[in-house]
Amino acid sequence: MSAQEDSSCIFCKIINGAIPCKKIYEDEDVIAYHDIKPMAKVHFLIVPKLHVETLKAVSYTHLTLPTNR
């Protein structure tokens, strides 16, 4: 795992393929997949591939994610 990933993070495990998912979309920045316990008929997650420990750890540098899609 890289310095930006955490071996105990469930999202990092999904991104790395250690935990399977029903993938909808993936590129170099994000992955989108169906929730395993959906709360609505259509329920999926869009997860950035950049590991961030907590919401409090988010900074202005994270605002520069690509927007050309």
C-alpha positions in Angstrom: 0.0 0.0 0.0 1.2 3.5 -0.7 1.6 6.2 1.9 -1.8 7.5 1.1 -3.5 4.2 1.9 -4.4 2.5 5.2 -4.4 -1.3 5.4 -7.3 -1.1 8.0 -9.5 1.2 5.9 -12.4 -0.6 4.3 -12.5 1.8 1.4 -8.8 1.3 0.7 -9.4 -2.4 0.7 -12.3 -2.0 -1.8 -10.2 0.2 -4.0 -7.3 -2.3 -4.0 -9.6 -5.2 -4.8 -9.1 -7.0 -1.5 -12.9 -6.6 -0.8 -15.1 -7.3 -3.9 -17.7 -4.7 -5.0 -20.3 -4.3 -7.7 -18.4 -1.6 -9.5 -20.3 1.1 -11.6 -17.4 3.3 -12.6 -13.7 3.8 -11.9 -10.9 6.1 -13.1 -7.6 7.2 -11.6 -9.3 9.5 -9.0 -12.5 7.8 -7.9 -14.4 4.5 -7.7 -18.2 4.2 -7.7 -20.0 1.0 -6.6 -23.3 -0.2 -5.3 -23.8 -0.2 -1.5 -24.0 -3.7 0.0 -26.9 -2.7 2.3 -28.8 -0.1 0.2 -31.3 2.2 1.9 -33.0 3.1 -1.4 -33.8 1.4 -4.7 -30.7 3.2 -6.2 -27.9 3.5 -3.7 -24.3 3.7 -4.6 -21.1 5.3 -3.2 -18.6 7.5 -5.0 -15.3 7.2 -3.1 -12.1 9.2 -3.8 -9.0 7.0 -4.2 -7.0 9.4 -2.1 -7.1 8.2 1.5 -8.1 10.8 4.0 -8.1 9.7 7.6 -11.0 11.9 8.8 -13.2 14.7 7.5 -11.3 17.0 9.8 -8.1 16.1 7.9 -9.5 17.5 4.6 -7.7 20.6 3.5 -7.8 23.2 0.7 -5.3 21.0 -1.3 -8.1 18.4 -1.7 -10.2 21.0 -3.5 -7.9 20.6 -6.6 -9.4 17.3 -7.6 -9.8 17.0 -11.4 -13.0 18.5 -12.7 -12.6 17.7 -16.4 -15.1 14.9 -16.5 
